[in-house]
Amino acid sequence: MAKIDIVIIVAAARNGVIGRDGDMPWKLSTDLKRFKALSMGKPLIMGRKTFESVGSKPLPGRPHVIVSRNSKIEMPGVETVRSLEDALSRGRALAKSAGVDEVCVVGGGEIYRQALPLADVLHVTHVETEIEGDTHFPAIDPAVFELVEETRVPAGEKDNYATCYAVYRRIPA
Ligand SMILES: NC(=O)c1ccc[n+]([C@@H]2O[C@H](COP(=O)([O-])OP(=O)(O)OC[C@H]3O[C@@H](n4cnc5c(N)ncnc54)[C@H](OP(=O)(O)O)[C@@H]3O)[C@@H](O)[C@H]2O)c1
């Protein structure tokens, strides 16, 4: 089996905002469909607050690893670990047994910040707005990640904004 990549999936505004008051500051139906397609069948790693933001129930078809120092969330398809390191090792084991070659790190701000230095691939939906918020994605260093794909996506009927979907890959050291 090939190496298992650590893949970050995020939607971020031009000013880096990804969240506000425990939720996303936009409705982007087209992007949610892309998120589903990108992550289906793969283990998801997320912070406890992001799990709560999606209604404290797992998204179908993807094993969930929740990172929390204090809570113990256990339900079918969901397990909790105490550190990002444990989450990645559990995620890799789940990917291996599912026969997939990616673990998806899906937020939120705290988890992205810690996972970015470890990530191999970034799927970033650049939301074409500057917006107020309380949670941010860090700047992507072009000396570390190269842009390998970019697609402009006009706002559909159920999207608040146009977006630009970009894929970045870590430049080999
Ligand atoms: N735009 C996007 O693509 C996107 C994606 C996901 C989320 N979001 C947004 O992001 C916001 C949530 O992000 P957030 O930064 O507030 O929270 P978060 O990263 O989802 O979760 C933070 C929690 O994770 C746990 N945690 C973090 N680092 C840990 C570590 N090293 N070891 C153990 N546990 C750790 C702690 O849980 P305990 O407090 O339980 O110990 C911490 O309170 C929401 O607004 C959400 O809508 C946006």
PDBQT file of the ligand as one rigid body, heavy atoms in Angstrom, charges set to zero:
ROOT
HETATM    1  N1  LIG A 201     -14.450  26.828   6.771  1.00  0.00    +0.000 N 
HETATM    2  C1  LIG A 201     -14.101  25.568   7.026  1.00  0.00    +0.000 C 
HETATM    3  O1  LIG A 201     -13.649  24.837   6.143  1.00  0.00    +0.000 OA
HETATM    4  C2  LIG A 201     -14.266  25.031   8.420  1.00  0.00    +0.000 A 
HETATM    5  C3  LIG A 201     -14.031  23.681   8.674  1.00  0.00    +0.000 A 
HETATM    6  C4  LIG A 201     -14.174  23.210   9.988  1.00  0.00    +0.000 A 
HETATM    7  C5  LIG A 201     -14.574  24.067  10.995  1.00  0.00    +0.000 A 
HETATM    8  N2  LIG A 201     -14.808  25.382  10.711  1.00  0.00    +0.000 N 
HETATM    9  C6  LIG A 201     -15.201  26.320  11.757  1.00  0.00    +0.000 C 
HETATM   10  O2  LIG A 201     -14.165  26.372  12.727  1.00  0.00    +0.000 OA
HETATM   11  C7  LIG A 201     -14.739  26.718  13.996  1.00  0.00    +0.000 C 
HETATM   12  C8  LIG A 201     -14.265  25.704  15.027  1.00  0.00    +0.000 C 
HETATM   13  O3  LIG A 201     -12.854  25.777  15.130  1.00  0.00    +0.000 OA
HETATM   14  P1  LIG A 201     -12.116  25.979  16.535  1.00  0.00    +0.000 P 
HETATM   15  O4  LIG A 201     -10.700  26.370  16.279  1.00  0.00    +0.000 OA
HETATM   16  O5  LIG A 201     -12.949  26.870  17.395  1.00  0.00    +0.000 OA
HETATM   17  O6  LIG A 201     -12.228  24.533  17.198  1.00  0.00    +0.000 OA
HETATM   18  P2  LIG A 201     -11.750  23.065  16.703  1.00  0.00    +0.000 P 
HETATM   19  O7  LIG A 201     -10.365  23.143  16.156  1.00  0.00    +0.000 OA
HETATM   20  O8  LIG A 201     -12.813  22.436  15.895  1.00  0.00    +0.000 OA
HETATM   21  O9  LIG A 201     -11.764  22.301  18.094  1.00  0.00    +0.000 OA
HETATM   22  C9  LIG A 201     -10.995  22.778  19.167  1.00  0.00    +0.000 C 
HETATM   23  C10 LIG A 201     -10.987  21.722  20.255  1.00  0.00    +0.000 C 
HETATM   24  O10 LIG A 201     -10.238  20.591  19.817  1.00  0.00    +0.000 OA
HETATM   25  C11 LIG A 201      -9.546  20.033  20.915  1.00  0.00    +0.000 C 
HETATM   26  N3  LIG A 201      -8.102  20.134  20.667  1.00  0.00    +0.000 N 
HETATM   27  C12 LIG A 201      -7.448  21.041  19.897  1.00  0.00    +0.000 A 
HETATM   28  N4  LIG A 201      -6.127  20.751  19.861  1.00  0.00    +0.000 NA
HETATM   29  C13 LIG A 201      -5.970  19.643  20.628  1.00  0.00    +0.000 A 
HETATM   30  C14 LIG A 201      -4.844  18.865  20.986  1.00  0.00    +0.000 A 
HETATM   31  N5  LIG A 201      -3.601  19.143  20.540  1.00  0.00    +0.000 N 
HETATM   32  N6  LIG A 201      -5.021  17.799  21.803  1.00  0.00    +0.000 NA
HETATM   33  C15 LIG A 201      -6.266  17.485  22.271  1.00  0.00    +0.000 A 
HETATM   34  N7  LIG A 201      -7.377  18.191  21.945  1.00  0.00    +0.000 NA
HETATM   35  C16 LIG A 201      -7.223  19.256  21.145  1.00  0.00    +0.000 A 
HETATM   36  C17 LIG A 201      -9.986  20.815  22.160  1.00  0.00    +0.000 C 
HETATM   37  O11 LIG A 201     -11.172  20.147  22.584  1.00  0.00    +0.000 OA
HETATM   38  P3  LIG A 201     -11.650  20.140  24.146  1.00  0.00    +0.000 P 
HETATM   39  O12 LIG A 201     -11.990  21.575  24.453  1.00  0.00    +0.000 OA
HETATM   40  O13 LIG A 201     -12.822  19.203  24.162  1.00  0.00    +0.000 OA
HETATM   41  O14 LIG A 201     -10.462  19.633  24.947  1.00  0.00    +0.000 OA
HETATM   42  C18 LIG A 201     -10.333  22.167  21.559  1.00  0.00    +0.000 C 
HETATM   43  O15 LIG A 201     -11.210  22.924  22.353  1.00  0.00    +0.000 OA
HETATM   44  C19 LIG A 201     -16.245  26.734  13.788  1.00  0.00    +0.000 C 
HETATM   45  O16 LIG A 201     -16.667  28.078  13.559  1.00  0.00    +0.000 OA
HETATM   46  C20 LIG A 201     -16.432  25.905  12.528  1.00  0.00    +0.000 C 
HETATM   47  O17 LIG A 201     -17.625  26.250  11.822  1.00  0.00    +0.000 OA
HETATM   48  C21 LIG A 201     -14.666  25.875   9.442  1.00  0.00    +0.000 A 
ENDROOT
TORSDOF 0
